[in-house]
Amino acid sequence: MVISRICKALLGGCCLLAALAVSAQQQLPGVLGLSYRIGRPSIPAAAYQKITVTEFRSMVSKAFRTSGFSLVAVDAQKNKSTIFQFRFDAYPKVEPKPMIFVSADELPDERKRCNPCFLRFAEIRNASEFETLPWMTQYELSALLVPAIDNAYATIESNGHRDPAWERFNYKRQWAGERNLFGNSFTGIEFSSLKEAVAGAYRNAGFIPVESLGGIRTPEDTLAFSFPVDPGKDGGAIYTLKLRRQYDADGRCYPCEVVEEYDPYQQLPPAGLSGIVGRATLESRFTAARSAAYEAMRADLERHLRPGSVFSIPPKQAPLGSPRPPPTPPIAT
């Protein structure tokens, strides 16, 4: 009997669920996609019984209103999923306001009690509209919106009345703190000062600045270095940093983000007989120099980190000079 009810719910409203699955399985654009990741939208967040459909709808609506949302509409159509439409009003800087759609499959019995009612995951319906906003605005919006969705589901979870056939509440808190779009994120510092601090950290760690790559002068927002492959010889591994930037009204970083960009599989100069020893220590020397540069950046620039963010050292893809892996074959569809 339980299996029959579950199958009916999963089949109900299949067209809408397919659309939600496509949108939710893809990462949301911009900053929102860093924190709000719902990977399996075809699986309900929870199932409810022993409450009326009216009580179920009231429970969902009240939880979202308590978390800073305004109820716009409850679109209930016969033999289709019910859609709760909410507007997030707690962040006045953006227009239009974020719209949150929450779907539910309601299977009432003859007394109009949930038998069961399936609650699904929230969809940020107009997320793509915020991708073009300034990064700081996106960060601020995400820091308010995602925890608000989390809090709404936490409130729903605490209300009980779940169907015993579903052992757990499937929604997992999405907000795990500030995440950066590109790399370590800084505010309130002039771009020229940031660039010089980063360049100095790498110079002091043993990286050699280069003015151009392949005869093409590097742009202003790129720092290029050569790391000695064989000490005492010309030629080295190319290592670059991208400085992505947006400014406040005073022309200071708001924010500027530093991104490491280098190819660990790049072809290195031939070692020769005299370079065997140096080549054997390349990875350990590179790792030590890279770590020293990052620690110098941390000491000099940590006070300028974007509020709420933390300084991090990204993991390396592979040891420098590793053989390039074969291309991944396309997946047959």
C-alpha positions in Angstrom: 0.0 0.0 0.0 2.8 2.4 0.9 4.7 1.6 -2.3 1.5 2.2 -4.3 1.1 5.7 -2.7 4.7 6.6 -3.3 4.6 5.5 -6.9 1.5 7.6 -7.5 3.2 10.7 -6.0 6.3 10.3 -8.0 4.3 9.9 -11.3 2.0 12.8 -10.5 2.9 16.1 -12.1 5.7 14.4 -14.1 6.0 17.3 -16.6 6.6 19.8 -13.9 9.0 17.6 -12.1 11.0 16.9 -15.2 11.4 20.7 -15.7 12.5 21.1 -12.1 14.9 18.3 -12.4 16.7 19.9 -15.3 17.0 23.3 -13.7 18.0 22.0 -10.3 20.6 19.5 -11.4 22.4 22.3 -13.2 24.5 24.6 -11.1 22.8 28.0 -10.6 24.6 30.9 -12.2 26.7 33.4 -10.3 27.3 33.5 -6.5 24.0 31.7 -5.7 25.3 28.6 -7.4 28.2 28.4 -5.0 26.0 27.7 -2.0 22.6 26.5 -3.2 23.1 23.1 -4.7 20.2 20.7 -4.9 21.4 17.6 -6.6 18.3 15.2 -6.7 15.1 17.2 -7.1 13.1 14.2 -8.2 13.4 12.8 -4.6 11.0 14.6 -2.3 12.3 16.5 0.7 9.7 14.8 3.0 6.3 13.1 3.0 3.4 14.0 5.4 0.3 12.3 6.6 -2.3 12.6 9.4 -2.8 16.3 8.6 -5.3 17.9 6.2 -4.1 19.4 2.9 -5.1 22.8 4.3 -2.9 22.3 7.4 -0.1 21.1 5.1 -0.3 24.2 3.0 -0.4 26.4 6.0 2.6 24.7 7.5 4.7 25.3 4.4 3.5 28.9 3.9 4.0 29.9 7.5 7.6 28.5 7.6 8.6 30.5 4.6 6.9 33.7 5.8 8.7 33.4 9.1 12.0 33.2 7.2 11.5 36.5 5.4 9.4 35.5 2.4 6.1 36.8 1.2 3.5 34.3 -0.1 2.6 35.4 -3.6 0.3 32.5 -4.7 -0.5 28.9 -4.1 -1.2 27.4 -7.5 -3.3 24.2 -6.9 -4.6 22.4 -9.9 -6.4 19.1 -10.1 -4.1 16.2 -10.9 -1.1 18.4 -10.9 1.6 19.5 -8.4 0.7 22.4 -6.2 3.2 25.3 -6.5 3.9 27.7 -3.6 5.2 30.9 -5.0 7.2 33.1 -2.5 9.0 36.4 -2.9 12.1 37.3 -0.9 11.8 40.8 0.4 14.5 40.9 3.0 17.2 42.3 0.7 16.0 45.7 -0.7 18.9 46.3 -3.0 17.7 44.1 -5.9 14.8 44.3 -8.3 13.1 42.2 -9.3 13.0 40.3 -6.0 14.1 36.6 -5.9 11.1 34.3 -6.5 11.1 30.9 -4.8 8.9 28.1 -6.1 8.2 25.1 -3.9 6.2 22.2 -5.4 4.2 19.6 -3.5 2.3 16.5 -4.6 -0.8 16.3 -2.5 -2.6 12.9 -2.4 -5.6 13.4 -0.1 -7.9 10.7 1.2 -11.7 10.9 1.3 -11.4 13.2 4.4 -9.0 15.5 2.6 -6.1 14.4 4.8 -2.6 13.9 3.3 -2.2 10.3 2.2 0.6 11.4 1.8 1.6 14.9 0.7 5.1 15.1 -0.7 7.1 18.3 -0.2 9.8 19.0 -2.7 12.9 21.2 -2.9 12.8 25.0 -3.4 13.7 26.4 -6.8 15.2 29.9 -7.1 13.1 30.6 -10.2 14.8 33.8 -11.5 18.3 33.1 -10.3 19.8 33.9 -13.8 18.6 37.5 -13.4 21.1 38.2 -10.6 24.2 36.8 -12.4 24.9 40.3 -13.9 24.7 42.1 -10.6 28.0 43.4 -9.0 29.8 40.6 -7.2 29.4 42.2 -3.8 25.6 42.5 -4.3 25.5 38.9 -5.3 27.5 37.9 -2.2 25.2 39.9 0.1 22.0 38.5 -1.5 23.3 34.9 -1.3 24.3 35.3 2.4 20.7 36.3 3.2 18.6 34.2 0.7 20.2 30.7 1.1 20.1 30.7 4.9 16.5 31.9 4.7 15.6 28.9 2.6 17.5 26.6 5.0 15.6 28.1 8.0 12.3 27.6 6.3 13.0 23.9 5.7 14.3 23.6 9.3 11.0 25.0 10.6 9.0 22.6 8.4 11.2 19.7 9.7 10.5 20.6 13.3 6.8 20.5 12.8 6.6 16.7 12.6 3.6 14.9 11.0 5.9 13.1 8.6 4.9 9.8 6.9 6.7 7.0 8.8 7.4 5.3 5.4 10.0 8.1 4.9 12.7 7.6 7.5 14.4 11.0 7.2 14.0 14.6 6.1 15.9 14.8 2.9 16.7 18.5 2.7 20.3 19.3 3.8 21.3 22.7 4.9 22.9 24.5 1.9 24.6 27.5 3.5 28.1 26.6 4.6 29.6 30.0 4.9 31.0 32.5 2.4 32.4 31.1 -0.9 34.3 33.1 -3.5 33.5 33.2 -7.2 37.1 33.0 -8.3 39.8 33.1 -5.5 40.8 34.9 -2.4 38.7 38.0 -2.3 39.8 41.5 -1.1 38.0 44.8 -0.5 39.0 48.3 0.5 42.5 48.2 -1.0 43.7 49.9 -4.2 44.2 47.5 -7.1 47.8 48.7 -7.7 48.6 48.0 -4.0 47.1 44.5 -4.2 48.9 43.7 -7.4 52.3 44.8 -5.9 51.7 42.8 -2.7 50.9 39.7 -4.7 53.9 40.1 -7.0 56.2 40.8 -4.1 55.1 37.6 -2.3 56.0 35.5 -5.4 59.2 37.3 -6.2 60.4 36.7 -2.6 59.4 33.0 -2.8 61.7 32.5 -5.9 59.4 33.1 -8.8 60.8 35.2 -11.6 58.5 37.8 -13.1 58.1 37.9 -16.9 56.7 40.8 -18.9 55.2 38.7 -21.7 54.1 35.3 -22.7 55.0 34.0 -26.2 55.9 37.5 -27.3 52.5 38.9 -26.2 52.6 41.5 -23.4 50.5 40.3 -20.4 47.4 42.4 -19.6 47.2 44.5 -16.5 45.1 42.0 -14.6 47.6 39.1 -15.1 50.8 38.4 -13.3 53.2 36.0 -15.1 56.2 34.2 -13.5 58.8 31.6 -14.4 59.7 29.1 -11.9 63.2 27.7 -12.3 63.1 24.1 -13.4 66.9 23.5 -13.3 68.6 25.9 -10.9 71.3 27.9 -12.6 69.8 27.4 -16.1 67.5 29.5 -18.2 64.0 28.4 -18.9 61.3 27.5 -16.4 57.7 26.5 -15.8 55.2 29.2 -16.6 53.0 30.2 -13.6 50.3 32.9 -13.9 47.8 34.6 -11.6 44.6 36.3 -12.8 43.4 39.4 -10.8 39.7 39.8 -11.3 38.4 43.1 -10.1 35.4 45.3 -9.4 35.6 48.7 -7.7 33.6 50.8 -5.2 32.8 54.5 -5.7 36.2 55.4 -4.4 38.0 53.2 -6.9 39.1 50.5 -4.4 38.6 46.8 -4.7 35.0 45.8 -4.2 36.1 43.1 -4.5 39.3 42.0 -6.3 39.9 38.3 -6.4 43.2 36.5 -7.1 43.1 33.3 -9.1 45.9 30.9 -9.7 46.1 29.8 -13.3 48.9 27.4 -14.5 49.2 24.2 -16.3 50.8 21.4 -14.2 51.1 19.3 -17.3 53.0 21.9 -19.3 56.0 20.7 -21.3 59.2 21.6 -19.4 62.6 22.3 -20.9 64.8 19.2 -21.6 66.6 18.2 -18.4 69.9 17.0 -19.9 72.4 15.1 -17.9 73.3 18.0 -15.6 69.7 18.7 -14.8 68.6 15.3 -13.5 69.2 16.3 -9.8 67.4 19.6 -10.2 64.5 17.9 -12.0 64.2 15.3 -9.1 63.6 18.1 -6.6 61.4 20.2 -8.8 58.1 19.2 -7.2 59.3 19.7 -3.6 60.9 23.1 -4.5 57.8 24.3 -6.4 55.5 23.2 -3.5 57.6 25.0 -0.9 57.9 28.2 -3.0 54.2 28.2 -3.8 53.3 27.7 -0.1 55.7 30.5 0.9 54.1 32.9 -1.5 50.6 32.1 -0.3 51.7 32.5 3.4 53.3 35.9 2.6 50.1 37.0 0.9 48.1 35.8 3.9 50.3 37.8 6.3 50.2 41.0 4.2 46.6 41.0 2.9 44.4 39.0 5.3 43.2 42.3 6.8 41.7 43.2 3.4 39.7 40.0 3.0 36.1 40.4 1.9 34.0 40.4 5.1 32.9 36.8 6.0 35.4 35.2 3.7 38.6 33.4 4.7 42.0 33.1 3.1 42.6 29.7 1.4 45.3 27.9 -0.5 43.7 26.0 -3.4 44.7 22.3 -3.9 47.1 21.5 -6.7 45.7 19.6 -9.7 48.8 17.5 -10.1 52.6 17.7 -9.5 54.3 20.1 -11.8 55.6 18.4 -14.9 53.2 15.4 -14.7 52.4 13.6 -17.9 49.2 15.0 -19.4 46.3 12.5 -18.8 44.5 11.2 -21.9 41.3 13.0 -22.8 38.1 11.8 -21.3 36.1 10.0 -23.9 32.6 11.5 -24.6 29.7 9.8 -22.8 27.5 8.0 -25.2 23.9 9.1 -25.0 
